[in-house]
Amino acid sequence: MFKKFSGGGDDGSWPLAKIVAGLKSKYGDVDPLGEDGPLKVYGIQDNGVNFVVALMQSAPSSGKVVELGFLARFVGFPVTAQTLEGLNRNLHISVAALEGEDLFLMAGMEVTGGYDDGQFALMLEAWRRDLMVTLHGLSGDHASMADAFPVAKMAAARKFATNNAPNQETEKPFDMLSAFLGSHSSKQVCDECGGRGKRGFIARSCMECDGTGFVAPSRR
């Protein structure tokens, strides 16, 4: 789960120049759209999909980015309450919201530590995944969610990724959840963040579970 993005340093910011260079390396053209005090906004097109990246600096012209945001607006798509609910269930770092008849896909996060190319690449891939999920939800077809992910169409991948429930008549009960959770098996999902480990538009770490998504069971 994505909460804060951290590199190897401890200065609590990422260099603006390196972020812009990373965006250009990933997408090619990065169009400066303007700035408002410490906020700088860039426009990007990724295979025909437009979105903006907002970089909040610690102070105007400081060159030190402390928060990043992504925004995509979808106009003219029929969006039902069921569609919106389904999107927000499947989004990773983003939130989908309606304003009138327009759908806004938004993601925000704060950075901590020094800049790291790998961490930034993970952030961009998480945003791209959310764009893909959103486009699938707006496509109007009735394909399964799995069809939005190319690997899910590969027979070998589908076979290996299969997890079968034990046959209650012939097999011993197996607590798959506890086995998967490992060290978290004695804990329960945090009610405050729903197990995501983050809260709010800026995706700040949940204070209740310290960002893990799990808490000790309450004792009554």
WOUR-V797345 format. One record per residue. N is the residue number from 1. RES is the residue in three letters. PHI is phi in whole degrees, -180 to 180 (999 if undefined). PSI is psi in whole degrees, -180 to 180 (999 if undefined). BURIAL is # if it has 24 or more other C-alpha atoms within 12 Angstrom, else .. Layout:
{{N	RES	PHI	PSI	BURIAL} {N	RES	PHI	PSI	BURIAL}}
This chain:
{{1	MET	999	145	#} {2	PHE	-98	127	#} {3	LYS	-126	-77	#} {4	LYS	-115	149	#} {5	PHE	-107	120	#} {6	SER	-123	143	#} {7	GLY	-108	-152	.} {8	GLY	-89	-15	.} {9	GLY	-93	-171	.} {10	ASP	-136	23	.} {11	ASP	-83	-9	.} {12	GLY	74	21	.} {13	SER	-154	162	#} {14	TRP	-118	142	#} {15	PRO	-65	129	#} {16	LEU	-56	-44	#} {17	ALA	-61	-39	.} {18	LYS	-71	-36	.} {19	ILE	-65	-46	#} {20	VAL	-63	-40	#} {21	ALA	-63	-40	.} {22	GLY	-65	-38	#} {23	LEU	-65	-43	#} {24	LYS	-66	-36	.} {25	SER	-66	-35	.} {26	LYS	-81	-44	.} {27	TYR	-113	-12	#} {28	GLY	88	-102	.} {29	ASP	-75	130	.} {30	VAL	-128	112	#} {31	ASP	-98	115	.} {32	PRO	-65	124	.} {33	LEU	-101	-10	.} {34	GLY	136	-180	.} {35	GLU	-147	156	.} {36	ASP	-139	97	.} {37	GLY	64	-124	.} {38	PRO	-80	-5	.} {39	LEU	-92	126	#} {40	LYS	-119	136	#} {41	VAL	-124	136	#} {42	TYR	-127	142	#} {43	GLY	-101	139	#} {44	ILE	-137	144	#} {45	GLN	-120	127	.} {46	ASP	-122	103	.} {47	ASN	52	46	.} {48	GLY	90	-4	.} {49	VAL	-103	126	.} {50	ASN	-97	138	#} {51	PHE	-155	167	#} {52	VAL	-119	151	#} {53	VAL	-116	125	#} {54	ALA	-108	128	#} {55	LEU	-116	116	#} {56	MET	-97	118	#} {57	GLN	-89	163	#} {58	SER	-65	-26	#} {59	ALA	-162	158	.} {60	PRO	-53	129	.} {61	SER	65	15	.} {62	SER	-72	-26	.} {63	GLY	75	7	.} {64	LYS	-114	111	#} {65	VAL	-89	127	#} {66	VAL	-111	-19	#} {67	GLU	-143	146	#} {68	LEU	-125	147	#} {69	GLY	-139	153	#} {70	PHE	-126	144	#} {71	LEU	-146	130	#} {72	ALA	-132	139	#} {73	ARG	-118	132	#} {74	PHE	-118	120	#} {75	VAL	-116	135	.} {76	GLY	89	5	.} {77	PHE	-93	135	.} {78	PRO	-72	117	.} {79	VAL	-121	117	#} {80	THR	-94	167	.} {81	ALA	-60	-35	.} {82	GLN	-67	-41	.} {83	THR	-61	-46	#} {84	LEU	-63	-42	#} {85	GLU	-64	-42	.} {86	GLY	-65	-40	.} {87	LEU	-61	-50	#} {88	ASN	-67	-22	#} {89	ARG	-73	-32	.} {90	ASN	-102	-11	#} {91	LEU	-72	148	#} {92	HIS	-98	-58	#} {93	ILE	-114	1	#} {94	SER	-115	170	#} {95	VAL	-132	135	#} {96	ALA	-104	136	#} {97	ALA	-145	147	#} {98	LEU	-97	137	#} {99	GLU	-128	103	.} {100	GLY	68	-123	.} {101	GLU	-104	5	.} {102	ASP	-95	139	.} {103	LEU	-101	127	#} {104	PHE	-110	128	#} {105	LEU	-106	121	#} {106	MET	-132	142	#} {107	ALA	-141	139	#} {108	GLY	-144	144	#} {109	MET	-154	153	#} {110	GLU	-100	152	#} {111	VAL	-107	155	#} {112	THR	-145	143	#} {113	GLY	83	-175	.} {114	GLY	-82	161	#} {115	TYR	-66	142	#} {116	ASP	-141	126	#} {117	ASP	-57	-41	#} {118	GLY	-65	-43	.} {119	GLN	-64	-41	#} {120	PHE	-67	-38	#} {121	ALA	-62	-39	.} {122	LEU	-62	-40	.} {123	MET	-62	-46	#} {124	LEU	-65	-38	#} {125	GLU	-68	-37	.} {126	ALA	-64	-41	#} {127	TRP	-65	-42	#} {128	ARG	-64	-38	#} {129	ARG	-61	-43	#} {130	ASP	-67	-35	#} {131	LEU	-63	-42	#} {132	MET	-64	-43	#} {133	VAL	-62	-42	#} {134	THR	-66	-46	#} {135	LEU	-62	-37	#} {136	HIS	-65	-43	#} {137	GLY	-66	-28	#} {138	LEU	-93	-4	#} {139	SER	-69	-25	.} {140	GLY	85	-4	.} {141	ASP	-89	179	.} {142	HIS	-117	27	.} {143	ALA	-71	158	.} {144	SER	-74	161	.} {145	MET	-59	-33	#} {146	ALA	-61	-27	.} {147	ASP	-68	-16	.} {148	ALA	-78	-10	#} {149	PHE	-118	113	.} {150	PRO	-54	-38	.} {151	VAL	-64	-26	.} {152	ALA	-71	-13	.} {153	LYS	-89	-11	.} {154	MET	-81	122	.} {155	ALA	-58	-44	.} {156	ALA	-63	-39	.} {157	ALA	-68	-44	.} {158	ARG	-62	-39	.} {159	LYS	-67	-47	.} {160	PHE	-67	-35	.} {161	ALA	-80	2	.} {162	THR	-74	133	.} {163	ASN	-124	110	.} {164	ASN	-93	138	.} {165	ALA	-69	143	.} {166	PRO	-66	145	.} {167	ASN	-72	116	.} {168	GLN	-64	-20	.} {169	GLU	-90	-28	.} {170	THR	-119	-11	.} {171	GLU	-123	152	.} {172	LYS	-70	146	.} {173	PRO	-59	140	.} {174	PHE	-132	120	.} {175	ASP	-85	88	.} {176	MET	-63	-38	.} {177	LEU	-62	-47	.} {178	SER	-63	-40	.} {179	ALA	-65	-40	.} {180	PHE	-70	-39	.} {181	LEU	-71	-27	.} {182	GLY	59	-114	.} {183	SER	-66	-16	.} {184	HIS	-93	3	.} {185	SER	-63	-24	.} {186	SER	-91	7	.} {187	LYS	-114	173	.} {188	GLN	-124	161	#} {189	VAL	-64	136	#} {190	CYS	-67	127	#} {191	ASP	-71	-29	.} {192	GLU	-67	-38	.} {193	CYS	-116	2	#} {194	GLY	67	23	.} {195	GLY	87	1	#} {196	ARG	-80	-24	#} {197	GLY	82	1	#} {198	LYS	-141	157	#} {199	ARG	-142	147	#} {200	GLY	85	169	.} {201	PHE	-64	-35	#} {202	ILE	-82	1	#} {203	ALA	57	49	#} {204	ARG	-76	150	#} {205	SER	-62	135	#} {206	CYS	-67	126	#} {207	MET	-73	-29	.} {208	GLU	-66	-40	.} {209	CYS	-113	6	#} {210	ASP	59	32	.} {211	GLY	84	1	#} {212	THR	-85	-24	#} {213	GLY	88	-3	#} {214	PHE	-131	147	#} {215	VAL	-136	161	#} {216	ALA	-67	141	.} {217	PRO	-58	139	.} {218	SER	-73	143	.} {219	ARG	-105	126	.} {220	ARG	-104	999	.}}
